Amino acid sequence: MEEGDLQLIRKLIPKDKDLKRLWDEHLDFEEKLEQLNKRRYLSTEEEMRRKEIQKLKLSGKDMIEEILRKHRGV
């Protein structure tokens, strides 16, 4: 995410519970993906889980973007 978006997220998190939940999930998914991506080989189940996490992360990011857009007035 861009620095301006990160600053807006930091500003809004104390006031917006949904944004806080989505942001926490986003960070959790990022950490899980990082752990899976460090492995040299993934089992079929791990690869499926990695793809599922990527989809969930992208979906959450879209929701975060929608919240930020509302606050920007765009």
C-alpha positions in Angstrom: 0.0 0.0 0.0 1.1 3.6 -0.6 2.3 5.7 2.3 -0.7 8.0 2.1 -3.0 5.1 2.5 -1.1 3.7 5.4 -1.2 7.1 7.1 -5.0 7.3 6.6 -5.4 3.8 7.9 -3.4 4.6 11.1 -5.6 7.7 11.6 -8.9 5.9 11.1 -8.2 2.6 12.9 -9.1 4.0 16.4 -12.5 5.2 15.1 -13.4 2.4 12.7 -13.8 -1.1 14.1 -14.4 -2.7 10.7 -11.2 -1.1 9.3 -9.3 -2.3 12.4 -10.6 -5.8 11.9 -9.8 -5.8 8.2 -6.3 -4.4 8.8 -5.5 -6.9 11.5 -6.7 -9.7 9.1 -4.6 -8.2 6.3 -1.5 -8.2 8.5 -2.2 -11.8 9.7 -2.6 -13.0 6.1 0.6 -11.3 5.1 2.5 -13.0 7.8 1.1 -16.4 6.9 1.9 -16.0 3.3 5.4 -14.9 4.2 5.9 -18.1 6.2 4.6 -20.3 3.4 6.7 -18.4 0.8 9.8 -19.1 2.8 9.5 -22.8 2.2 11.3 -24.4 -0.6 8.5 -26.9 -1.3 4.8 -26.9 -0.5 2.5 -29.9 -0.2 -0.6 -29.8 -2.3 -2.6 -28.8 0.8 -0.2 -26.1 1.7 -0.3 -24.7 -1.9 -4.1 -24.7 -1.8 -4.0 -22.9 1.6 -1.6 -20.3 0.2 -3.9 -19.6 -2.7 -6.9 -19.4 -0.3 -5.0 -16.9 1.9 -4.1 -14.8 -1.2 -7.7 -14.6 -2.2 -8.8 -13.7 1.3 -6.1 -11.0 1.5 -7.1 -9.5 -1.8 -10.7 -9.5 -0.8 -9.9 -7.8 2.5 -7.7 -5.3 0.7 -10.6 -4.4 -1.6 -12.8 -3.8 1.4 -10.1 -1.6 3.0 -9.9 0.4 -0.2 -13.6 0.9 -0.2 -13.5 2.3 3.4 -10.6 4.6 2.5 -12.4 5.8 -0.6 -15.4 6.8 1.5 -13.2 8.7 3.9 -11.4 10.5 1.1 -14.7 11.5 -0.4 -13.8 10.0 -3.8 
